[in-house]
Amino acid sequence: MNSITFSSSQLHLPAALKKQESAAVRSDSDAPAQTQAENKAKETAAFSSQELSALRRLQTIDKQVRAHEKAHLNAASGIVRGGASFTTQVGVDGKQYAIGGEVSIDTSTVSNDPQATIFKARQIQRAAQAPVNPSAQDRAIAASAYAMEQKAVIELRDLKLLEAQLSDTGNSQNIDELV
């Protein structure tokens, strides 16, 4: 079993930015509920410009990684082994952000059925190439699936040729009995 993986470069931040125990911005329990925008403004005011830049970068990477893995999941329906798994990093806000991800899929051939193997290999190729920017591993898996497809095409052609030869000789034996 292979897996399709987004190999984003690990984001390395200075140790001080990886996780800070910053004072949480709390709203006064007597005050009316604040809007989400006001809360966000107060929250971002607690961070330095360097911390905010690192946080925005993490948020962008998180969105890209999750979209990448979702594209794999959508295209690999029926051959996925579980859901997406993510490598995360804690931002300065204390939240987990995805910086890498993986979707495991079944890349085995379909026994004694080259036509089904061809269909499955094409689905693996589509799943590997589904994201906007496939990783090197995604491209390698697509190439491997293409090789699997070509091998199954040859196998199917040979079976059809054998079947045609048997019918030309008047042999009533079924091809399935010979294989």
N, C-alpha and C positions, 0 to 999 in steps of 0.2 A: 504494500500500500504506500503510495506517495501522498504528499500533501501539497497543496498550493499555498504558497507563503508570500506575504508582502515583506520584503526585506528592507525596511527603512533603516537608514543609518541611525544608530542609537544617538539620541540627543544628549549631549554632555553639557551640563550646566555647572557652574561653580557650586561647591558644597553648600555655601550659604544660601543659594537660591533653590536648592532641591526641595528642602522642606524647612520652612520657618514656622516656629510657633508664634505666629503673630496674634495680637489681641484681636479677637473677633469683634466686628462691629455689631453691637446689639441695639435693638430699638427699645425705647423706654416702654414698659408694659402699659403705662397710663396713656401714652401717645396713640393717636389713631394709626391704623395700619398704613405703612408706607408703600408706595408703588414699587414695583420691581426695579424700575430705572433709578429711583432714589437709593434703594438698597445697593445696587450695583455701583453707583457713584461713590457712596460712602466706603464700600468695600475696596474699590480701586484706589481711593485716596490713601488707604493704609499701606500701599506698596510703593516702592521707589520706581522710577522710570525704567530702570534695568530689570527689576522684578516683573513689572507689567509687560515689558517686551518679551521676556522669557515665557511668561504666562500666555500671552497671545500666540507665541510660536507653538507652545504645547497644544493650545486649543485648535490651531490650524492643522497641526499634524494629526491630532486626535480625529478631527473631521475627515481628513484624507484617508487615514487608515481604516476607519469604520466604513466609509463609502467604498473603498477598495475591496474589503472583505465581503460587504453586502453584495457587490457585483458578482463576486465568485459564488456566493451562496445562491443568488437568484439564477445564475446560469447552470449551476450544478445540481439542480433539483433532481432527486432520485438517486444520486450517487454520493451524496454528502454523508460523511460519517461524523455525526455530531454537528455542533454549531461552530461558530467562529471562536477562536481563543485569542486573547490579546496580551501583549507585554505592555505593562503600564509603568508610568512614572508619576510620582507625586509632585504636584505643582506647588507654588508658594502659597496657594489658597487652601492647601491640604486635600484637594481632590485628586483622584486618579485619572490620568490621561493616557490613552492608547498611543504607543509609539511604535508598535509593530503588531502584526497579527498573522493568523494562520487559519485556513479552512482545510480540513482533511477530507479527501474524497477517495472513493474506491477506483483504482486504476487498473484492476485486473481484467483480463479478457473474459468473454462469456464462453464457457466450455462447450465445445462441439457446435458452435453457432457463429460462423464467421460474419453473417449478416448483422446479427445483434452486436458483435464486437465492433464492426464498422460504425454502427450507430453510436455505441458507447464512446468510442475513440473520438468521434466528432464532437460529442457533448463535452468530453474532457477538454478538447481543444478550445471550444467556445468558452468554457468555464475559466480556463487558464488565461484566455485573452480578453475576458469580459471587462476588467478594469480599464480606465482611461490610460493609465501608465503601467502596463504589466512589468513586474520585476524580472530580473534575470532568471530566477527560479521558475516564474510563471512561464517564461518563454521556453525554458528547458523542458518543462512538463508538456507544453503544447507540442514541441518537437518530438518528444517521446511518444505522445499519443498519435501523432501523425505516422510515426514508424509502425506503431501497433495497427493503425488503420491499413497501411499499405500491406503489411503481412497478412491481414485478414482478407484483403482484396485478392491477393494471390491465392490464398487458400480457397476462397469462394470460387474463383475462376477455375482452379484445378478440379474442384468438386463438380462444377457444372460440365467441364470438359469430360471428366470420367463418366458422368451421367449420360452425356450425349453419345459417347463411345459405346456404352452399354446398350442404349436404345437402338443404335445403328446395327449392332450385331444381333439384335433380336433377343438378347438376354433379358429375361423378365425379372431378374433379381433386382431388388430395390437397392439404391445407393446406400441407404442407411445400414443395410445388412453388411455391406462391404467395409464400411468405415469403422 
